[in-house]
């Protein structure tokens, strides 16, 4: 699929979040299928019993319990000792991973811009609810395997997150030459810098650096020549619910180009010459559907959640509809 020659790049927070979207995000909070026990006391109510100001239940007193928690009103009425139990507030980590490889810089609307806006929206939800937010870019234009903005917390960090997201650009994005995505079928590209990015190595580094427990959202097209399997295996577990958000452009899902083409893979330079015909496009769509189904099955077998979304999906629909139904936000 042909790269967009002049992709839109966000320059400020207003290009990522508008006032209307912020109003829709403010009532939301992050959620998870698991109970997380963080190192800091936060805004999250846990099933774990602890010490706070919110009463939860009573239980009978046993020898060794702290007598300061005895409910003396019940003792006065029943002549029995009962302990007050309180809800403990716990911290939740939100880890957002953005694919900055060259294939992300394709499509109209651009896949990379969609990932930036989605990451900003979800990071904003995490920050305003006092969760710990970490954002990681994989394979950016600076040649970094991973680039990290770690442990942000509170609404005041919103602009820090926006500046960091706006500073990202995909591998080779500034080379000025058109390029193609390395998906099931790609369309034309002259010479440009090639990527040596390894999803497996990046995922291993991300997994080893994670702190606490929480939710991880990985935004990518998952078009890696090496495959996505080893990378995703390294992200599973370690106390995190992993959500894989596969972003595909409308042109990848339904290409309309025909004729004789000379193809060059944007990330490793592999060349091929083909004639694009209606039967070939039909086969391409079948291969793409099979690829997405295999990715979904792989994630399901490892208790990860996969969501495949078009890059022209409104961000409020992504968050309020798709991700809410899958339990990421509430």
Phi, psi and omega in degrees: 000132187291136178291145174291127186290321181235072183294149177285130178244127177291141181247341182208171183301329180295336177280346180256321181228127172257170185298322181296317179292319179301319179299327179283332182276333186305320181283353188272160175217161177284156180219170178200158178281351184241167174261129184250137178246098183270178181274339184245152173280127184234210183263000189267128178280134182245159172283348178288135178275136182204208182245117176201194182263356184258115182291142180241312188190179172242158167213161181293145179287137172233156183303131180103347177292154179289117184291346178292342182261006177290137177273099185287338175295318177293321178300320180295326182275319188251351183059034177226151182266124176232144178261141173279136175247143183234152174287133177265137179269132185233158183268144177235136178265138172245120178245122181245127181245128181245128177282114179252019178287168188299328182293340179288341185267047183227162174095166178215109000294154185295139178295321184293319177298320177299315179298319179298314180294319180295318178297320179295317181297315182286323175298321178299316178301316179296318183293315185289343177259015174062030171274158177276122186246129175233132178243137181230134174254131180257119173068056182278181185291345178279358179087009181283138173295312172219145174233132192233139167244110197252146167053053172275152184203129176098154182301329183295343179271002182302315181291328175297316179296316181298316180298319181294315180296319179294335181282348183282146170211147184292162178303127178074009186295334185260014183284342176082002179247145180293155184212173182231156177283143180273037181283198181302333175211134183234156184234118171040141171190129170288184182296143176199164181302137182262151183264141173249024184295140175238114179297322180298313181294319179296317180296322179295318179294319179296314182297320182289337184263357181292146180239146177065210179223155181169215184243136176239129177245121181250113179262119182195164168273347180060030173265078180250128180302324180286348185097159180263348191298308184295323179295312181294326177301324181285340180270346182287145174082209183055030175082016182241137164277122184255126176244118178265117180255102180274118182255121178235145179276159175302326181290331176288323181285327183216073181291147183242002184282144179223161174113188180277128184226148171251116187260144175222125179293130185293336189256334179230000173082005177302140183247150175202146175243127183219164171249114182276118180233172179300316177298323179294319178296323177297317178295320177302314181296323177294319178295319179296317178299318179295320179299314180294323178294320177296319177297317179297318180294319178300315180294318182297322180294339183246021176059032169259155178252129178251135172231120175262125187224145177281150182287351176263011177286129176300142183297324179293327176293317178303311186282308188283334182254291187297308185284330176294319179296332181265008172081015178282320178234163179216000000 
